[in-house]
Amino acid sequence: MEIDPGNGYIITLQQIKEIGSPWLVRVHRKRIFGKKLISSDWFLSEEQARRFVKDLEADLRGDTAMNLRTRRPGWTFRRPS
């Protein structure tokens, strides 16, 4: 599945069954002759991956797109307030 949140980014969500069924979320930056991989995150369940994609899509639509390049690998789980 591909999601285009705007700002020149593309989010892809896919499941790789050949290597144990992890869910993979990748963010690409659109270029003139293709796209460049910006980040790649792995999840064990579809629910976690879809929640991450939802949060990531909101971040990329806002002004925080540059934070994607400087963040630490992995997903920071947020506790409900």
RODO-2510 file (C-alpha; in nm, 4 decimals, decimal comma):
residues 81
     n   res          X          Y          Z
     1     m     0,0000     0,0000     0,0000
     2     e     0,1300     0,3472    -0,0905
     3     i     0,0248     0,6699     0,0799
     4     d     0,1099     1,0150    -0,0544
     5     p     0,0878     1,2631     0,2355
     6     g     0,2214     1,5485     0,0225
     7     n     0,5370     1,7550     0,0727
     8     g     0,7200     1,5276    -0,1734
     9     y     0,7094     1,2100     0,0426
    10     i     0,5667     0,8621    -0,0169
    11     i     0,4900     0,6119     0,2628
    12     t     0,4775     0,2417     0,1760
    13     l     0,3383    -0,0351     0,3969
    14     q     0,4000    -0,3978     0,3058
    15     q     0,4236    -0,7406     0,4634
    16     i     0,7180    -0,9641     0,3767
    17     k     0,6018    -1,3223     0,4204
    18     e     0,9285    -1,4809     0,3039
    19     i     1,1183    -1,3705     0,6160
    20     g     0,8713    -1,4385     0,8969
    21     s     0,5862    -1,1975     0,8155
    22     p     0,7139    -0,8666     0,9557
    23     w     0,5459    -0,5449     0,8463
    24     l     0,7705    -0,2907     0,6797
    25     v     0,7043     0,0857     0,6683
    26     r     0,9280     0,2878     0,4383
    27     v     0,9371     0,6592     0,3647
    28     h     1,0690     0,7791     0,0291
    29     r     1,1392     1,1313    -0,0916
    30     k     1,0256     1,2018    -0,4473
    31     r     1,3053     1,2937    -0,6880
    32     i     1,3135     1,3935    -1,0536
    33     f     1,4196     1,0465    -1,1705
    34     g     1,2612     0,8258    -0,9049
    35     k     1,2611     0,8240    -0,5267
    36     k     1,5153     0,8140    -0,2421
    37     l     1,4736     0,6005     0,0706
    38     i     1,4590     0,8192     0,3836
    39     s     1,3607     0,5720     0,6566
    40     s     1,2666     0,2085     0,7089
    41     d     1,0878     0,0675     1,0161
    42     w     0,9893    -0,2932     1,0945
    43     f     0,6905    -0,4106     1,3008
    44     l     0,5691    -0,7507     1,4164
    45     s     0,1976    -0,6767     1,3894
    46     e    -0,0212    -0,5020     1,1350
    47     e    -0,1865    -0,2941     1,4081
    48     q     0,1458    -0,1426     1,5191
    49     a     0,2479    -0,0705     1,1597
    50     r    -0,0825     0,0968     1,0715
    51     r    -0,0747     0,3131     1,3865
    52     f     0,2790     0,4191     1,2990
    53     v     0,1766     0,5013     0,9406
    54     k    -0,1149     0,7099     1,0692
    55     d     0,1139     0,9116     1,3008
    56     l     0,3832     0,9404     1,0346
    57     e     0,1360     1,0627     0,7745
    58     a     0,0149     1,3376     1,0094
    59     d     0,3753     1,4399     1,0848
    60     l     0,4696     1,4563     0,7156
    61     r     0,1657     1,6705     0,6341
    62     g     0,2712     1,9187     0,9019
    63     d     0,5927     2,1111     0,9427
    64     t     0,7817     1,8302     1,1195
    65     a     0,9050     1,6454     0,8082
    66     m     1,2674     1,7328     0,8864
    67     n     1,2419     1,5489     1,2194
    68     l     1,2189     1,2231     1,0233
    69     r     1,5823     1,2480     0,9154
    70     t     1,7158     1,3283     1,2622
    71     r     1,5143     1,0845     1,4733
    72     r     1,6568     0,7715     1,6297
    73     p     1,5702     0,4362     1,4654
    74     g     1,2497     0,2694     1,5751
    75     w     0,9208     0,3946     1,6990
    76     t     0,8747     0,5723     2,0295
    77     f     0,5614     0,4352     2,1911
    78     r     0,3410     0,7059     2,3348
    79     r     0,1355     0,6371     2,6429
    80     p    -0,2207     0,7685     2,6477
    81     s    -0,2571     1,0911     2,8427
***
